[in-house]
Amino acid sequence: MTPEQHLQKAQQLAQALSDVDDNEVKKVYSFLCRQRQMSALHQLVEALPESPFKDRSKSTPHYYRRMKEVIPRHLPESMNLDDAVQILGWACRLLKYEALKRNQRSSQPKSPPKGKSQKGGQRR
């Protein structure tokens, strides 16, 4: 695969995982980098929804179910390992970027309505 193809597939994967915490996807990526086996990746995402780790938060079970559904579709076991590492790595970066953008937007102060000063009075 070319770098452009990696990025295109990473964008598709990131879009499909957009409702999953980027840190959870990063953990799966780190696992793949350490294990260096597509079969190990598939066994992990298959087992996570039923693992004791699912009880970490109220959202974690959803994240694990979603990864179980999405990752095998986008990174089939027959995929070249190096391609999968590139795609999942880029998907992690894209998810982190989107999370940072969301956090910046939500932490920005709202501007006052037109015609009002910062203290709430009329402009002069």
GROMACS elastic network, one bead per residue, 0.5 to 0.9 nm:
[ bonds ]
;  ai    aj funct       b0    kb
    1     4     6  0.80676   500
    1     5     6  0.59726   500
    1     6     6  0.66491   500
    1    83     6  0.67595   500
    2     5     6  0.51325   500
    2     6     6  0.63272   500
    2     7     6  0.87446   500
    2    83     6  0.89912   500
    3     7     6  0.62265   500
    3     8     6  0.86090   500
    3    86     6  0.84754   500
    4     7     6  0.51483   500
    4     8     6  0.61491   500
    4     9     6  0.86529   500
    5     8     6  0.50232   500
    5     9     6  0.61402   500
    5    10     6  0.83951   500
    5    87     6  0.87919   500
    6     9     6  0.52966   500
    6    10     6  0.59988   500
    6    11     6  0.86208   500
    6    83     6  0.69188   500
    6    84     6  0.83980   500
    6    86     6  0.64182   500
    6    87     6  0.51916   500
    6    88     6  0.89404   500
    6    90     6  0.78726   500
    7    11     6  0.60930   500
    7    12     6  0.86279   500
    7    86     6  0.82849   500
    7    87     6  0.65935   500
    7    90     6  0.66568   500
    7    91     6  0.80732   500
    8    11     6  0.52050   500
    8    12     6  0.64522   500
    8    13     6  0.87554   500
    8    87     6  0.85108   500
    9    12     6  0.50607   500
    9    13     6  0.61540   500
    9    14     6  0.85464   500
    9    74     6  0.76461   500
    9    87     6  0.63376   500
    9    88     6  0.89038   500
    9    91     6  0.83437   500
   10    14     6  0.59503   500
   10    15     6  0.84190   500
   10    74     6  0.88470   500
   10    86     6  0.81574   500
   10    88     6  0.63747   500
   10    89     6  0.79473   500
   10    90     6  0.56102   500
   10    92     6  0.83911   500
   10    94     6  0.79465   500
   11    14     6  0.50585   500
   11    15     6  0.60504   500
   11    16     6  0.85721   500
   11    87     6  0.85458   500
   11    90     6  0.78938   500
   11    91     6  0.62539   500
   11    94     6  0.72538   500
   12    15     6  0.51336   500
   12    16     6  0.62547   500
   12    17     6  0.86848   500
   12    74     6  0.81300   500
   12    91     6  0.82638   500
   13    16     6  0.50678   500
   13    17     6  0.61718   500
   13    18     6  0.84649   500
   13    70     6  0.76503   500
   13    71     6  0.76549   500
   13    74     6  0.63786   500
   13    75     6  0.87907   500
   13    87     6  0.80641   500
   13    88     6  0.77852   500
   13    91     6  0.62072   500
   14    17     6  0.50029   500
   14    18     6  0.57668   500
   14    88     6  0.85729   500
   14    90     6  0.84447   500
   14    92     6  0.72598   500
   14    93     6  0.88872   500
   14    94     6  0.64778   500
   14    95     6  0.59426   500
   15    18     6  0.50403   500
   15    19     6  0.84967   500
   15    91     6  0.85959   500
   15    95     6  0.83083   500
   16    19     6  0.78346   500
   16    20     6  0.89014   500
   16    66     6  0.87376   500
   16    70     6  0.67459   500
   16    71     6  0.89890   500
   17    20     6  0.53210   500
   17    21     6  0.83568   500
   17    22     6  0.85362   500
   17    25     6  0.84235   500
   17    63     6  0.85349   500
   17    66     6  0.72042   500
   17    67     6  0.71481   500
   17    70     6  0.72318   500
   17    71     6  0.86977   500
   17    91     6  0.87302   500
   17    95     6  0.80354   500
   18    21     6  0.78612   500
   18    22     6  0.83152   500
   18    95     6  0.68012   500
   18    98     6  0.85130   500
   19    22     6  0.88364   500
   19    62     6  0.89521   500
   19    63     6  0.75773   500
   19    66     6  0.83876   500
   20    23     6  0.84944   500
   20    24     6  0.72328   500
   20    25     6  0.73859   500
   20    59     6  0.87321   500
   20    60     6  0.86028   500
   20    62     6  0.78558   500
   20    63     6  0.50557   500
   20    64     6  0.83037   500
   20    66     6  0.73277   500
   20    67     6  0.78371   500
   20    95     6  0.86488   500
   21    24     6  0.55301   500
   21    25     6  0.68580   500
   21    26     6  0.89294   500
   21    59     6  0.88138   500
   21    60     6  0.85216   500
   21    63     6  0.69830   500
   21    95     6  0.80877   500
   21    96     6  0.87339   500
   21    99     6  0.84117   500
   22    25     6  0.51650   500
   22    26     6  0.61626   500
   22    27     6  0.87821   500
   22    92     6  0.62785   500
   22    93     6  0.83963   500
   22    94     6  0.88448   500
   22    95     6  0.54909   500
   22    96     6  0.57303   500
   22    99     6  0.75193   500
   23    27     6  0.63387   500
   23    28     6  0.88786   500
   23    92     6  0.81530   500
   23    95     6  0.89676   500
   23    96     6  0.80616   500
   24    27     6  0.52013   500
   24    28     6  0.66603   500
   24    29     6  0.88337   500
   24    60     6  0.84509   500
   24    63     6  0.74870   500
   24    64     6  0.82744   500
   25    28     6  0.51586   500
   25    29     6  0.62614   500
   25    30     6  0.87027   500
   25    63     6  0.87494   500
   25    67     6  0.79080   500
   25    88     6  0.83236   500
   25    91     6  0.85019   500
   25    92     6  0.63590   500
   25    95     6  0.86271   500
   26    30     6  0.61100   500
   26    31     6  0.85405   500
   26    88     6  0.84702   500
   26    89     6  0.78474   500
   26    92     6  0.58316   500
   26    93     6  0.87340   500
   27    30     6  0.50798   500
   27    31     6  0.61996   500
   27    32     6  0.87185   500
   28    31     6  0.50202   500
   28    32     6  0.63056   500
   28    33     6  0.87246   500
   28    41     6  0.75090   500
   28    44     6  0.80296   500
   28    45     6  0.79701   500
   28    88     6  0.87367   500
   29    32     6  0.51196   500
   29    33     6  0.62635   500
   29    34     6  0.87197   500
   29    41     6  0.87115   500
   29    85     6  0.72815   500
   29    88     6  0.61757   500
   29    89     6  0.64527   500
   29    92     6  0.77268   500
   30    33     6  0.50640   500
   30    34     6  0.62398   500
   30    35     6  0.86013   500
   30    89     6  0.88419   500
   31    34     6  0.51863   500
   31    35     6  0.59974   500
   31    36     6  0.81725   500
   31    40     6  0.86038   500
   31    41     6  0.73676   500
   31    44     6  0.86941   500
   32    35     6  0.51893   500
   32    36     6  0.54642   500
   32    37     6  0.66911   500
   32    38     6  0.73700   500
   32    40     6  0.74708   500
   32    41     6  0.58772   500
   32    81     6  0.88515   500
   32    84     6  0.87747   500
   32    85     6  0.71032   500
   33    36     6  0.54398   500
   33    37     6  0.84510   500
   33    85     6  0.68199   500
   34    37     6  0.86776   500
   35    38     6  0.84258   500
   35    40     6  0.68416   500
   35    41     6  0.80205   500
   36    40     6  0.79218   500
   36    41     6  0.85351   500
   36    81     6  0.69761   500
   36    82     6  0.86786   500
   36    85     6  0.86362   500
   37    40     6  0.52848   500
   37    41     6  0.65975   500
   37    42     6  0.89521   500
   37    77     6  0.88125   500
   37    81     6  0.68473   500
   38    41     6  0.50513   500
   38    42     6  0.63420   500
   38    43     6  0.86643   500
   38    75     6  0.84209   500
   38    76     6  0.79468   500
   38    77     6  0.52789   500
   38    78     6  0.76572   500
   38    79     6  0.76655   500
   38    80     6  0.82686   500
   38    81     6  0.63476   500
   38    84     6  0.81395   500
   39    42     6  0.51430   500
   39    43     6  0.61592   500
   39    44     6  0.85997   500
   39    77     6  0.60432   500
   39    78     6  0.89054   500
   40    43     6  0.50485   500
   40    44     6  0.61222   500
   40    45     6  0.87730   500
   41    44     6  0.51397   500
   41    45     6  0.63584   500
   41    46     6  0.85520   500
   41    71     6  0.89703   500
   41    72     6  0.88898   500
   41    77     6  0.83290   500
   42    45     6  0.53427   500
   42    46     6  0.60353   500
   42    47     6  0.85696   500
   42    68     6  0.81830   500
   42    71     6  0.80245   500
   42    72     6  0.66792   500
   42    75     6  0.89614   500
   42    76     6  0.83605   500
   42    77     6  0.70260   500
   43    46     6  0.51173   500
   43    47     6  0.61399   500
   43    48     6  0.86675   500
   44    47     6  0.51838   500
   44    48     6  0.60334   500
   44    68     6  0.86513   500
   45    48     6  0.53613   500
   45    49     6  0.75759   500
   45    64     6  0.71108   500
   45    65     6  0.82724   500
   45    67     6  0.63730   500
   45    69     6  0.85341   500
   45    71     6  0.76371   500
   45    72     6  0.83117   500
   46    49     6  0.70303   500
   46    50     6  0.83692   500
   46    64     6  0.86999   500
   46    65     6  0.85650   500
   46    67     6  0.86702   500
   46    68     6  0.55824   500
   46    69     6  0.87286   500
   47    50     6  0.57727   500
   47    51     6  0.61793   500
   47    64     6  0.88651   500
   47    68     6  0.83536   500
   48    52     6  0.81394   500
   48    53     6  0.72297   500
   48    54     6  0.69387   500
   48    61     6  0.84302   500
   48    64     6  0.58003   500
   48    65     6  0.77939   500
   48    67     6  0.88562   500
   48    68     6  0.78005   500
   49    52     6  0.85377   500
   49    53     6  0.82351   500
   49    54     6  0.61087   500
   49    60     6  0.85723   500
   49    61     6  0.59373   500
   49    62     6  0.80976   500
   49    63     6  0.83657   500
   49    64     6  0.50172   500
   49    65     6  0.54987   500
   49    66     6  0.89763   500
   49    67     6  0.89466   500
   49    68     6  0.75860   500
   50    53     6  0.82085   500
   50    54     6  0.68862   500
   50    61     6  0.84168   500
   50    64     6  0.87401   500
   51    54     6  0.58462   500
   51    55     6  0.83722   500
   52    55     6  0.60976   500
   52    56     6  0.82084   500
   53    56     6  0.57963   500
   53    57     6  0.89645   500
   53    60     6  0.80031   500
   53    61     6  0.85712   500
   54    57     6  0.72913   500
   54    58     6  0.84603   500
   54    59     6  0.85349   500
   54    60     6  0.53651   500
   54    62     6  0.85865   500
   54    63     6  0.86988   500
   54    64     6  0.72169   500
   55    58     6  0.70415   500
   55    59     6  0.87355   500
   55    60     6  0.67683   500
   55    61     6  0.70490   500
   56    59     6  0.82253   500
   56    60     6  0.63219   500
   56    61     6  0.85146   500
   57    60     6  0.53530   500
   57    61     6  0.78360   500
   58    61     6  0.69361   500
   58    62     6  0.81759   500
   59    62     6  0.55458   500
   59    63     6  0.64689   500
   59    64     6  0.89768   500
   60    64     6  0.62219   500
   60    65     6  0.86095   500
   61    64     6  0.52195   500
   61    65     6  0.61539   500
   61    66     6  0.85212   500
   62    65     6  0.51333   500
   62    66     6  0.60004   500
   62    67     6  0.85628   500
   63    66     6  0.51599   500
   63    67     6  0.61867   500
   63    68     6  0.86039   500
   64    67     6  0.51431   500
   64    68     6  0.61169   500
   64    69     6  0.86171   500
   65    68     6  0.50593   500
   65    69     6  0.62627   500
   65    70     6  0.87062   500
   66    69     6  0.50773   500
   66    70     6  0.60569   500
   66    71     6  0.83099   500
   67    70     6  0.51123   500
   67    71     6  0.54726   500
   67    72     6  0.82595   500
   68    71     6  0.60561   500
   68    72     6  0.69468   500
   69    72     6  0.67501   500
   69    73     6  0.72408   500
   70    73     6  0.53974   500
   70    74     6  0.63976   500
   70    75     6  0.84652   500
   71    74     6  0.52414   500
   71    75     6  0.55720   500
   71    76     6  0.76406   500
   72    75     6  0.51050   500
   72    77     6  0.71310   500
   73    76     6  0.58955   500
   75    78     6  0.81348   500
   75    79     6  0.63202   500
   75    83     6  0.89791   500
   75    84     6  0.61958   500
   75    87     6  0.83639   500
   75    88     6  0.83613   500
   76    79     6  0.54340   500
   76    84     6  0.87002   500
   77    80     6  0.82571   500
   77    81     6  0.87097   500
   78    81     6  0.85557   500
   79    82     6  0.85965   500
   79    83     6  0.71091   500
   79    84     6  0.65981   500
   80    83     6  0.53463   500
   80    84     6  0.63013   500
   80    85     6  0.88081   500
   81    84     6  0.50421   500
   81    85     6  0.61784   500
   81    86     6  0.86717   500
   82    85     6  0.50942   500
   82    86     6  0.62642   500
   82    87     6  0.86418   500
   83    86     6  0.51594   500
   83    87     6  0.61250   500
   83    88     6  0.85581   500
   84    87     6  0.50940   500
   84    88     6  0.59538   500
   84    89     6  0.82292   500
   85    88     6  0.53318   500
   85    89     6  0.58488   500
   85    90     6  0.84877   500
   86    89     6  0.51280   500
   86    90     6  0.61368   500
   86    91     6  0.85195   500
   87    90     6  0.52707   500
   87    91     6  0.60871   500
   87    92     6  0.86656   500
   88    92     6  0.61837   500
   88    93     6  0.87267   500
   89    92     6  0.51863   500
   89    93     6  0.64799   500
   89    94     6  0.87990   500
   90    93     6  0.50371   500
   90    94     6  0.61582   500
   90    95     6  0.85645   500
   91    94     6  0.50680   500
   91    95     6  0.60966   500
   91    96     6  0.85586   500
   92    95     6  0.51401   500
   92    96     6  0.61486   500
   92    97     6  0.85931   500
   93    96     6  0.50978   500
   93    97     6  0.61376   500
   93    98     6  0.86674   500
   94    97     6  0.50444   500
   94    98     6  0.62211   500
   94    99     6  0.85973   500
   95    98     6  0.51528   500
   95    99     6  0.61433   500
   95   100     6  0.86494   500
   96    99     6  0.50326   500
   96   100     6  0.61770   500
   96   101     6  0.86413   500
   97   100     6  0.51650   500
   97   101     6  0.62650   500
   97   102     6  0.87152   500
   98   101     6  0.50525   500
   98   102     6  0.62059   500
   98   103     6  0.86426   500
   99   102     6  0.51076   500
   99   103     6  0.61983   500
   99   104     6  0.86448   500
  100   103     6  0.50754   500
  100   104     6  0.61412   500
  100   105     6  0.86469   500
  101   104     6  0.51490   500
  101   105     6  0.62497   500
  101   106     6  0.86846   500
  102   105     6  0.52305   500
  102   106     6  0.62225   500
  102   107     6  0.86651   500
  103   106     6  0.51803   500
  103   107     6  0.61146   500
  103   108     6  0.86902   500
  104   107     6  0.52462   500
  104   108     6  0.62413   500
  105   108     6  0.55125   500
  105   109     6  0.88349   500
  106   109     6  0.82208   500
  111   114     6  0.86848   500
  111   118     6  0.85580   500
  112   115     6  0.84044   500
  112   116     6  0.63989   500
  112   117     6  0.70526   500
  112   118     6  0.64769   500
  112   120     6  0.80586   500
  113   116     6  0.57916   500
  113   117     6  0.82869   500
  114   117     6  0.82061   500
  115   121     6  0.84119   500
  115   122     6  0.60321   500
  115   123     6  0.58573   500
  116   119     6  0.77696   500
  116   120     6  0.55041   500
  116   121     6  0.55385   500
  116   123     6  0.58748   500
  117   120     6  0.51770   500
  117   121     6  0.53833   500
  117   122     6  0.59991   500
  117   123     6  0.57191   500
  118   121     6  0.75279   500
  119   122     6  0.88759   500
